[in-house]
Amino acid sequence: MCRCEPLILSTVTAIADQPADQLLRPAAAAARPAPGPAADEGLARRLKALACTAPLHDLDSRKVNLAGEYGSYSMAEVGLAAIDLVTLNMDFDTGADRDIVLGRLLPRIAAQNPRRAAAEHERVARWVLESLINVGSVDRGFRAVYGTFDPDGGYVRRDYDFKLIEEVPGPDGGVYLRTTDEAVNVLVGALDTDVTSAQIAAEVKLEVLIRRGRLADAQLAAEQARYRTVQYAETLRRALEATRRNVRAVDWMETVPDLIDEALDHIADRYRHENAILTNIRKARDETEEPEHKRRAAELVDIVKDCIRRHTQLQTRLLEAGPLFRAEQDRQAFATPGARSGIDLYGHLLAPLLELPVGRATGPTDAFFARGAGLRTPVSVRVTDLVDLLLTPPVEREHLGAELPEPDLVATPDDSRFSEAQLESALELLDLPADAPRRLSGLLADARRQDPDLPYLVALLAVHAASPPVGTAYRQGEERLLFAVDDGTRLDDPEFGGADLIVGSALLDAAGMAADRKEAT
């Protein structure tokens, strides 16, 4: 008998003694999805990362649709190179120039198939770049569908919209290319990673690799650090662009100030790290005797210098962010409104036309609706539609037309604070003679003796009368207009404060209004 048999028998006996529900509990728990939102968030993050690489794989699957022999080209490799070139050639204010990106992409394509013509290489470059921009779609973006679990354990499908390269207008009126955060994350192999922590980790890794002499790995880490620097600048650039469009759309109370403070601290730390890295690179370059190490070290010097240049540019923009916010706030808050006044349809068109006969009223109405209706897009005629229209028999119509459905009307509840009787009482109090204006305090006292809520309505009507619509009342033919004037006297009232307005009525020139309407017709 084997020594392990007593242990097996005791284990089987222990399992047999347990209740059935305890034996089935681990299996049921294993069938459930990963508990907690953190596990589900990690799964969604990896699904998004996988979706961002789908357009690159799709390049190789769609190259068979091109007219010609393009099977020897590795389109995914060309796509990654295009994203790399756009990321490194775009600036803070201006994106990457399309011609420059295509020119630097051609040697890589020509190396894959040097026997083909240069025109074919250029066509491959343009096709890959337009595919990454997703030219031909409505919003020029990509969409992926992934699933998550809600708190109740149900499976929910969600859409993930993203872009890799987008076309943006430049300050000179041209069109430039910019890579999105998703494209940068494809390059560095992560998605939705915190920019600050990723930058610190990349630069610490770079410094360690240089000290150990692993310059090939150090060059890759340096390029990843530069991508993170570009991504940090893009976050700030988008916030400033949104501020220029609408200052209320950006949180300048907490989000952007915290971003600026963290970015300035980040830049100060990066300067110290990058200067130390440059010292180690130069030391490794001078001490090594291998030509390959010297070349790697020289390339690393250029990459780190470019990181320092980008940090300097980012620091300049960070220091200009506060004055830009204040300038945009002043410009958007205190901008003078348009000098053009709106059209009063009642006073300019309807009131004069009602006094005219029908024969003379058709001219002004035709002129107004011809210009007010806007342009009408002509319908393009297709042969199939024309044949169907001609061969379709006419439909018999009823003399009175189709029967209209009976509308289901619902009574709107009256939620107004003041009743019709209170409005009539307030208008009677404010129906003052033209030569006998009164103080608001006296009107409020009279209203308070009639109804405790009536002073609020009287005060509201008096405040509206402080800026009376004289032009509108004149065009609409009103003979009397309520006005209120502040002469500096303070209001002495137990419920209201402010100015004790002088409230009165003004008579409008009815004869002048009639003459103006006749001239308009």
Beta strands, then each sheet from edge to edge (+ up, - down):
strand 1: 142-149
strand 2: 155-162
strand 3: 165-169
strand 4: 175-179
strand 5: 438-439
strand 6: 480-485
strand 7: 502-507
sheet 1: 1+ 2-
sheet 2: 3+ 4-
sheet 3: 5+ 7- 6+
end
